[in-house]
Amino acid sequence: MTPASCQAVSTSPWTNAAVIATMLGSLVFVAAYSWRTRGAWRDSAVGQNVMTFMASVLVVSSLAVASIIWGTDWPHRNLIRTLAWGLIAACIWWRVVILFRIQHRDG
């Protein structure tokens, strides 16, 4: 492993099971939230943020599952990981802005 490479993928079956469970749970949530709300999640900033955050978790956990299956040496992996984690960071900061707006409005 070179200094610029990523940490090796876990060989623990429990860790792998947790990663796969995370990916499957986020997939079910995104599909169910979209279907059960009939798209009404788009009507509020909080609903949009919840959907975007869970879709981001789905992307990152899918990358982890891909690494479990195919290893860590595949084309554009570092770029995809950077974009996926950047999306999560953007969602978290978006949530912070929502929080301050709601507190300012109510306070």
C-alpha positions as CSV (number, residue, x, y, z in Angstrom):
1,M,0.0,0.0,0.0
2,T,1.5,3.3,-1.0
3,P,1.2,6.5,1.2
4,A,-1.3,8.0,-1.3
5,S,-3.5,4.9,-1.4
6,C,-6.5,4.3,0.8
7,Q,-6.9,2.1,3.8
8,A,-7.3,-1.6,3.0
9,V,-10.8,-3.0,2.9
10,S,-11.8,-4.8,6.1
11,T,-11.8,-8.5,6.0
12,S,-14.1,-8.8,9.0
13,P,-17.4,-10.4,8.0
14,W,-19.2,-8.3,10.7
15,T,-17.9,-5.1,9.3
16,N,-18.8,-6.2,5.8
17,A,-22.3,-7.1,7.0
18,A,-22.7,-3.7,8.6
19,V,-21.6,-1.9,5.5
20,I,-24.0,-4.0,3.3
21,A,-26.8,-3.4,5.8
22,T,-26.2,0.3,5.7
23,M,-26.3,0.4,1.9
24,L,-29.5,-1.7,1.8
25,G,-31.2,0.4,4.5
26,S,-30.4,3.6,2.8
27,L,-31.6,2.2,-0.5
28,V,-34.9,1.1,1.1
29,F,-35.3,4.5,2.8
30,V,-34.7,6.5,-0.4
31,A,-37.2,4.4,-2.4
32,A,-39.8,4.3,0.4
33,Y,-39.5,8.0,1.2
34,S,-40.0,8.9,-2.4
35,W,-42.9,6.5,-2.9
36,R,-44.7,7.0,0.5
37,T,-44.6,10.8,0.3
38,R,-45.6,10.8,-3.4
39,G,-42.9,13.4,-4.0
40,A,-44.1,15.7,-1.2
41,W,-40.5,15.6,0.3
42,R,-39.7,18.2,-2.5
43,D,-42.0,20.8,-0.9
44,S,-39.8,21.7,2.0
45,A,-36.1,22.4,2.6
46,V,-36.1,19.8,5.4
47,G,-37.6,17.1,3.2
48,Q,-35.2,17.9,0.4
49,N,-32.3,17.7,2.8
50,V,-33.4,14.4,4.3
51,M,-33.7,12.8,0.8
52,T,-30.4,14.3,-0.4
53,F,-28.6,13.2,2.8
54,M,-29.9,9.6,2.6
55,A,-29.1,9.4,-1.1
56,S,-25.5,10.5,-0.2
57,V,-25.3,7.8,2.4
58,L,-26.5,5.4,-0.3
59,V,-23.8,6.5,-2.6
60,V,-21.0,6.3,0.0
61,S,-22.1,2.9,1.3
62,S,-22.5,1.6,-2.2
63,L,-18.8,2.6,-2.8
64,A,-17.9,0.7,0.3
65,V,-19.8,-2.4,-0.9
66,A,-18.1,-2.1,-4.3
67,S,-14.7,-2.1,-2.5
68,I,-15.7,-5.2,-0.6
69,I,-16.6,-7.0,-3.8
70,W,-14.0,-5.6,-6.3
71,G,-11.3,-4.3,-4.0
72,T,-9.9,-0.7,-4.1
73,D,-8.2,-0.6,-7.4
74,W,-10.8,0.5,-10.0
75,P,-10.9,3.5,-12.4
76,H,-11.8,6.9,-11.0
77,R,-12.4,5.5,-7.5
78,N,-10.6,8.4,-5.8
79,L,-12.6,11.0,-7.7
80,I,-15.9,9.3,-7.1
81,R,-15.1,9.0,-3.3
82,T,-14.2,12.7,-3.2
83,L,-17.4,13.7,-4.9
84,A,-19.5,11.3,-2.7
85,W,-18.0,12.6,0.6
86,G,-18.2,16.2,-0.7
87,L,-22.0,15.6,-1.2
88,I,-22.3,14.4,2.4
89,A,-20.4,17.5,3.7
90,A,-22.6,19.8,1.6
91,C,-25.8,18.1,3.1
92,I,-24.5,18.5,6.6
93,W,-23.7,22.2,6.1
94,W,-27.1,22.7,4.3
95,R,-28.7,21.2,7.5
96,V,-26.8,23.6,9.7
97,V,-28.1,26.5,7.6
98,I,-31.6,25.2,7.8
99,L,-31.2,24.9,11.6
100,F,-30.0,28.5,12.0
101,R,-32.8,29.8,9.7
102,I,-35.5,28.0,11.7
103,Q,-34.0,29.2,15.0
104,H,-33.7,32.7,13.8
105,R,-37.3,32.7,12.5
106,D,-38.7,31.2,15.7
107,G,-36.5,33.1,18.1
